[in-house]
Structures are given as C-alpha cells and as structure tokens.
Amino acid sequence: MTDSFKQVSRIHDFFFSWNLAWLTVWFELWRSSNPFIFQLGGLQMRHRYWLRISGIHTEPSGIFEQFFWSIVLGTTILIVFVLLKWIWTPGRVFRGAAGIIAIAGFPLIVLYFLPFSLISSIHILYEGRFADAFFVLAAIEIGVAIFCAVLYLSQKWPLTTIPTISLLVVHFGLWAWVSGMWIDPMVEIHFYRENIVAGVISTTCHFGPPVLGLLASLSWGKYVRDISPQSGKNLNPV
C-alpha cells in the first residue's frame, strides 16, 4: 500500500465518519420534539453557553446541539473505524454502502421529511397541484444517483473526472436548495448581531449535510478509483 493511497484512505475515513455523524445527529433532531440528544447530560450548560454567544434568546438550542454532538459523534466514529481497520480490511460491500451513504444519505433524509417542509409549502402555494409530482421526481433523482454510484463502483461509469464532479455539485446543490440549507453566511452573521462565532456555528449547521455529503462523495470516488482491480489493490468481498 503506497503512501499516496494511505493518504486517500485517511481522507475518505474522515469524511465518511463526519458525514455519517452529521446525518445521524441531524435526523435525530428532526424526527422528534424530544430527541435523544436532548436527554443527555449537560444540556442546560450548553444551552446557557449558546444563549450567551448567540445573543438570541428565542433561538432554539438545537443548532448548537447539532454542532456539538456532530463533532463528538464524528470523532468517535472516526476513532472506532480507524481501530477496526487494524483487524479488518474493508471490502466491496463496505465500499458500496459508504458510497450510497455519501451520495444519497442527505437526500434520503430530506425526502423523508419533505412532507413536513417543502411539499407542505408547495401544497399551500399551488393548492397541491405539483406537490406529489415533485416528490416523485425527487425520489427518481435519488434513485438515479444511487444507480450512478453502483456504475462507478462497478467501473462502468462512462464520464471523466470533471463531468462527474460537476454532476455531484449539481446533485448536492439541488438538495441543499430543496432542504432550505442554502443560506447566505453574511445574513447569518448579521442575524446573530455580528457575533462571528454564533454566525459560523449556525452557517456550519446549515451547510454541514450537503457540503460533507459532497466531500464524502468525492473522497469515496477517489478511494474507489485508487483501490480498483486495475490498480492492483483488491480487497476482501465484505
């Protein structure tokens, strides 16, 4: 295993772990009015800290909770994953699962919650005429993205690097817009009364899922390409 491939593997491990952690915490915060992480110790202490740095007493503490626990969980997953690789060599099944999580994890969570967000808005604005069609089109887009990931993993992907990266940017840009994650960082900073720390934390929470998804997908693509049979680095099937 060359030093170059080791570096690619480390980058992939990092973005895979942090993307998985960010999606997990994000889903947990959305799925319930009383998410599990709100029941963990130290909530009031973190809430007081967030109120102090944000200056917005009506701001939900979920933003800081998402930021805090995503870092904690991402670091934990990364450490566990690195330790596991001392005794286990990831194979084709893992590479496939990692690619699907990277490319489709964020859109699937958005699609799961769409009836409570974007589609509700479409129902109100257009009296429901386009909501169901939009939902179907969104599901088809995810299916196409997963199919493309399978083609890439099977080394049957026909496009070169630049068009592939462009498609990934469009894919995650689309879902960032659909989910409402696409915001202006300067507006966020202004909202928090010029408090840079609070503005950066809030902006990071908004851009986290699509940006980490994109970076995880790019690092996965590089990892899969470098570990392909043509490069002489075959792994176990699982």
Stockholm file with secondary structure:
# STOCKHOLM 1.0

chainA/1-238         MTDSFKQVSRIHDFFFSWNLAWLTVWFELWRSSNPFIFQLGGLQMRHRYWLRISGIHTEPSGIFEQFFWSIVLGTTILIVFVLLKWIWTPGRVFRGAAGIIAIAGFPLIVLYFLPFSLISSIHILYEGRFADAFFVLAAIEIGVAIFCAVLYLSQKWPLTTIPTISLLVVHFGLWAWVSGMWIDPMVEIHFYRENIVAGVISTTCHFGPPVLGLLASLSWGKYVRDISPQSGKNLNPV
#=GR chainA/1-238 SS CCHHHHHHHHHHHHHHHHHHHHHHHHHHHHHCSSCGGGGSTTHHHHHHHHHHHHCCTTSCTHHHHHHHHHHHHHHHHHHHHHHHTTTCCCCHHHHHHHHHHHHHHHHHHHHHHGGGTHHHHHHHHHTTTTHHHHHHHHHHHHHHHHHHHHHHHTTCCCSCHHHHHHHHHHHHHHHHHHHTCCCCHHHHHHHTTTCHHHHHHHHHHHHHHHHHHHHHHHHHHHHHHHTSGGGTCCCCCC
#=GC SS_cons         CCHHHHHHHHHHHHHHHHHHHHHHHHHHHHHCSSCGGGGSTTHHHHHHHHHHHHCCTTSCTHHHHHHHHHHHHHHHHHHHHHHHTTTCCCCHHHHHHHHHHHHHHHHHHHHHHGGGTHHHHHHHHHTTTTHHHHHHHHHHHHHHHHHHHHHHHTTCCCSCHHHHHHHHHHHHHHHHHHHTCCCCHHHHHHHTTTCHHHHHHHHHHHHHHHHHHHHHHHHHHHHHHHTSGGGTCCCCCC
//
